[in-house]
Amino acid sequence: MLIDSTMSVFCALTIESLKMQTKKIIPLITLCAGTLNAATVAVTEDGWIDNNDNAVKDGGTGVRLNIATPNTSNIQQYTRVAYFGFDVSSINLATVTSATFRVTGAPDISGSYNGQNVIRFYLVDNNINDLFDETTLTDTNAPGHSLGDRLSEQRTAGVIIGDVAVGDPASNQAFEVNFSASAIADLANDSNSFLTIVAEYRGQNNTGYNPPNITGLGFVSKEGGTGSATLELIPEPSTSVMGSLTALGFLLRRKRK
């Protein structure tokens, strides 16, 4: 069962009602409040790759993760891909029923984005070792990476999390995507307590691109500070928690008689 806003409201209303009728509710209030909190994990590693040049683009100090610096004559722009890694060793992924990925667009994006106009997010397939180090990340060792025009087909070996529309302009745009059902199911197969999310641009050229200024689509990296990526995971409630919620309702019913 998903711990969602409906359950949170139920818990809050039940507690409020019981406050007026008994002084023995404090332990249950504490249990309920503590259980309904989602786990928010900050990005551990991030970086980006580009056009099969085998170069490290982030190096652990970069503040911008590029996914498209369009060039009207070069289809290879679509091989620019951003990577986000999360240490989830403290979370039992098999119990997760809802997940949300959030990241902020770079502050120096300009121009007009046309066409399909979306950024696609993937969860790297768990059959692949998805661990990476941003200081050594290249297109050769990037988890799940394939070469070619990324618009023509799926180029990341993984499960599609979802697509998010690109704003115009997209400077400092907040991107948020909820995991698809298939991505949630894939979490249970994780074996190394590390999750890798990949972002790619799927659309036409940025008509405002003006080299040498890097104004193509990109994200704030973890070295960039505020707005860097986070992953929110909501676990399924335990049997004891559900029992406590049932007890809350039962106690309220008795007090009303």
C-alpha positions as CSV (number, residue, x, y, z in Angstrom):
1,M,0.0,0.0,0.0
2,L,1.3,3.5,-0.9
3,I,1.8,6.0,1.9
4,D,0.2,8.9,0.1
5,S,-1.4,12.2,1.0
6,T,-4.7,10.4,1.6
7,M,-3.2,8.3,4.3
8,S,-1.4,11.3,5.8
9,V,-4.7,13.2,6.0
10,F,-6.5,10.2,7.6
11,C,-3.7,9.9,10.2
12,A,-3.8,13.6,11.0
13,L,-7.6,13.8,11.3
14,T,-7.7,10.7,13.5
15,I,-5.0,12.0,15.8
16,E,-6.7,15.4,16.1
17,S,-10.0,13.7,17.0
18,L,-8.4,11.5,19.6
19,K,-6.5,14.4,21.2
20,M,-9.8,15.7,22.4
21,Q,-10.8,12.4,23.9
22,T,-7.7,10.8,25.4
23,K,-4.3,11.6,26.7
24,K,-2.9,8.2,25.7
25,I,-2.4,9.0,22.1
26,I,1.1,10.5,22.2
27,P,3.0,7.2,21.3
28,L,0.7,6.7,18.3
29,I,1.1,10.2,17.2
30,T,4.9,9.8,17.3
31,L,4.8,6.5,15.4
32,C,2.4,7.9,12.7
33,A,4.3,11.1,12.1
34,G,7.7,9.3,11.9
35,T,6.4,6.7,9.4
36,L,4.8,9.0,6.8
37,N,8.1,10.8,6.0
38,A,9.6,10.0,2.6
39,A,13.4,9.5,2.4
40,T,15.1,12.2,0.3
41,V,18.6,11.3,-1.0
42,A,21.0,13.8,-2.3
43,V,23.0,13.1,-5.5
44,T,26.3,11.3,-4.8
45,E,28.0,11.5,-8.2
46,D,27.1,13.4,-11.4
47,G,28.7,14.2,-14.7
48,W,28.1,14.3,-18.5
49,I,29.5,12.8,-21.6
50,D,29.8,14.0,-25.2
51,N,30.1,12.7,-28.8
52,N,32.4,9.7,-28.3
53,D,35.5,11.9,-27.5
54,N,36.3,9.8,-24.5
55,A,37.0,12.9,-22.4
56,V,36.0,13.5,-18.7
57,K,33.7,16.5,-18.8
58,D,32.9,17.0,-15.1
59,G,36.1,16.0,-13.3
60,G,34.4,16.4,-10.0
61,T,34.5,20.2,-10.2
62,G,32.1,21.1,-12.9
63,V,29.0,23.2,-12.1
64,R,27.1,22.5,-15.3
65,L,25.9,19.2,-16.8
66,N,25.2,19.5,-20.5
67,I,22.7,17.4,-22.4
68,A,22.4,19.5,-25.6
69,T,24.6,22.2,-27.0
70,P,22.9,22.2,-30.4
71,N,24.6,22.6,-33.7
72,T,22.4,22.7,-36.8
73,S,24.8,20.6,-38.9
74,N,25.9,18.0,-36.4
75,I,23.6,15.2,-35.3
76,Q,26.1,14.2,-32.6
77,Q,24.7,16.9,-30.3
78,Y,22.3,14.2,-29.3
79,T,25.0,12.1,-27.7
80,R,25.4,14.6,-24.9
81,V,24.0,12.8,-21.8
82,A,23.9,13.7,-18.1
83,Y,24.4,11.1,-15.3
84,F,23.2,11.2,-11.7
85,G,24.2,8.6,-9.1
86,F,22.6,8.0,-5.7
87,D,23.9,6.0,-2.7
88,V,20.8,4.2,-1.5
89,S,22.5,1.8,0.9
90,S,20.3,3.0,3.8
91,I,17.0,2.2,2.0
92,N,15.3,-1.1,1.3
93,L,14.4,-0.5,-2.4
94,A,12.2,-3.6,-2.5
95,T,9.7,-1.7,-0.3
96,V,9.6,1.5,-2.4
97,T,6.2,2.2,-3.9
98,S,6.8,5.8,-5.2
99,A,9.8,7.7,-6.3
100,T,10.4,11.2,-7.6
101,F,13.5,12.6,-9.3
102,R,14.1,16.4,-9.1
103,V,16.8,18.5,-10.6
104,T,17.3,22.2,-11.7
105,G,18.1,23.5,-15.1
106,A,21.3,25.5,-15.5
107,P,21.0,29.3,-15.1
108,D,22.6,30.2,-18.4
109,I,20.2,28.5,-20.8
110,S,18.9,30.6,-23.7
111,G,17.3,30.3,-27.1
112,S,14.2,28.6,-28.4
113,Y,13.6,24.8,-28.1
114,N,11.3,23.3,-30.7
115,G,10.1,19.9,-31.8
116,Q,9.4,17.2,-29.3
117,N,10.7,19.5,-26.6
118,V,11.3,17.0,-23.8
119,I,14.0,15.7,-21.6
120,R,13.8,11.9,-21.1
121,F,15.0,10.3,-17.9
122,Y,16.1,6.6,-17.6
123,L,16.9,4.3,-14.7
124,V,20.0,2.3,-15.9
125,D,19.2,-1.4,-16.2
126,N,20.1,-3.4,-13.1
127,N,21.7,-6.0,-15.3
128,I,24.5,-3.5,-15.8
129,N,27.0,-2.3,-13.2
130,D,25.6,1.2,-12.8
131,L,28.3,2.4,-10.4
132,F,30.4,5.3,-11.8
133,D,32.8,7.9,-10.5
134,E,32.3,11.4,-11.9
135,T,36.1,12.1,-11.9
136,T,36.6,9.3,-14.5
137,L,33.2,9.2,-16.3
138,T,33.6,9.0,-20.1
139,D,31.4,7.8,-23.0
140,T,33.4,4.5,-22.9
141,N,32.7,3.6,-19.3
142,A,29.3,5.4,-18.8
143,P,26.7,2.9,-17.6
144,G,24.2,1.9,-20.2
145,H,25.5,4.4,-22.8
146,S,25.1,3.7,-26.6
147,L,26.3,5.9,-29.5
148,G,24.2,7.4,-32.2
149,D,21.4,9.8,-32.8
150,R,19.5,9.6,-29.6
151,L,16.2,10.7,-31.2
152,S,16.0,7.6,-33.5
153,E,15.5,5.0,-30.7
154,Q,16.1,4.2,-27.1
155,R,19.9,4.6,-26.6
156,T,20.2,4.0,-22.8
157,A,20.1,0.4,-21.6
158,G,17.5,1.0,-18.9
159,V,13.9,1.6,-18.0
160,I,12.3,4.8,-19.1
161,I,11.3,6.8,-16.0
162,G,9.4,9.5,-18.0
163,D,9.6,12.6,-20.1
164,V,9.5,16.2,-18.9
165,A,8.7,19.2,-21.2
166,V,11.4,21.8,-21.7
167,G,10.4,25.4,-20.9
168,D,11.2,28.3,-23.2
169,P,13.5,29.6,-22.0
170,A,14.5,26.9,-19.6
171,S,16.9,28.8,-17.4
172,N,16.7,27.6,-13.7
173,Q,13.7,25.4,-14.7
174,A,12.7,22.9,-12.0
175,F,12.5,19.4,-13.5
176,E,10.5,16.8,-11.7
177,V,9.6,13.3,-12.9
178,N,7.7,10.5,-11.0
179,F,9.0,7.0,-11.7
180,S,6.9,4.9,-14.1
181,A,5.5,1.6,-12.8
182,S,8.2,-0.3,-14.7
183,A,10.9,1.9,-13.1
184,I,9.5,1.3,-9.6
185,A,9.4,-2.5,-10.3
186,D,13.0,-2.4,-11.4
187,L,14.2,-0.9,-8.1
188,A,13.6,-4.3,-6.4
189,N,16.3,-5.8,-8.6
190,D,19.0,-3.5,-7.5
191,S,22.0,-5.4,-6.1
192,N,24.7,-2.7,-5.4
193,S,22.7,-0.1,-3.4
194,F,23.5,2.5,-6.0
195,L,21.0,4.0,-8.5
196,T,22.0,5.8,-11.7
197,I,19.6,8.1,-13.6
198,V,20.4,9.3,-17.1
199,A,18.9,12.4,-18.8
200,E,18.9,13.1,-22.6
201,Y,17.3,15.8,-24.7
202,R,14.8,14.7,-27.3
203,G,13.9,17.6,-29.6
204,Q,15.1,20.0,-32.3
205,N,17.9,22.5,-32.3
206,N,18.2,25.5,-30.0
207,T,17.8,28.3,-32.5
208,G,19.5,30.7,-30.1
209,Y,22.7,28.7,-29.7
210,N,25.6,31.1,-30.0
211,P,29.1,29.6,-29.6
212,P,31.5,29.9,-27.8
213,N,29.0,30.6,-25.0
214,I,27.6,27.4,-23.7
215,T,23.8,28.1,-23.6
216,G,22.5,24.7,-24.5
217,L,20.3,22.6,-22.2
218,G,21.9,21.4,-19.0
219,F,21.6,21.1,-15.3
220,V,23.1,22.4,-12.1
221,S,25.6,19.9,-10.8
222,K,26.1,19.0,-7.2
223,E,29.2,21.2,-7.2
224,G,26.9,24.0,-8.4
225,G,25.0,23.9,-5.1
226,T,21.3,24.8,-4.7
227,G,19.1,22.9,-7.1
228,S,21.3,19.9,-7.6
229,A,19.5,16.6,-8.0
230,T,17.6,14.7,-5.3
231,L,15.7,11.5,-5.2
232,E,12.6,11.1,-3.0
233,L,11.7,7.5,-2.1
234,I,8.5,6.5,-0.3
235,P,8.4,3.0,1.2
236,E,5.4,0.8,1.7
237,P,4.2,0.9,5.4
238,S,5.1,-2.0,7.6
239,T,2.4,-4.3,9.0
240,S,3.0,-2.8,12.5
241,V,2.3,0.7,11.1
242,M,-0.9,-0.4,9.4
243,G,-1.9,-2.1,12.7
244,S,-1.3,1.1,14.6
245,L,-3.4,3.1,12.1
246,T,-6.2,0.5,12.5
247,A,-5.9,0.9,16.3
248,L,-6.3,4.6,15.9
249,G,-9.5,4.2,14.1
250,F,-10.8,1.6,16.5
251,L,-10.0,3.7,19.5
252,L,-11.8,6.7,18.0
253,R,-14.9,4.5,17.3
254,R,-14.9,3.3,21.0
255,K,-14.6,6.8,22.3
256,R,-17.6,8.0,20.3
257,K,-19.9,5.2,21.7
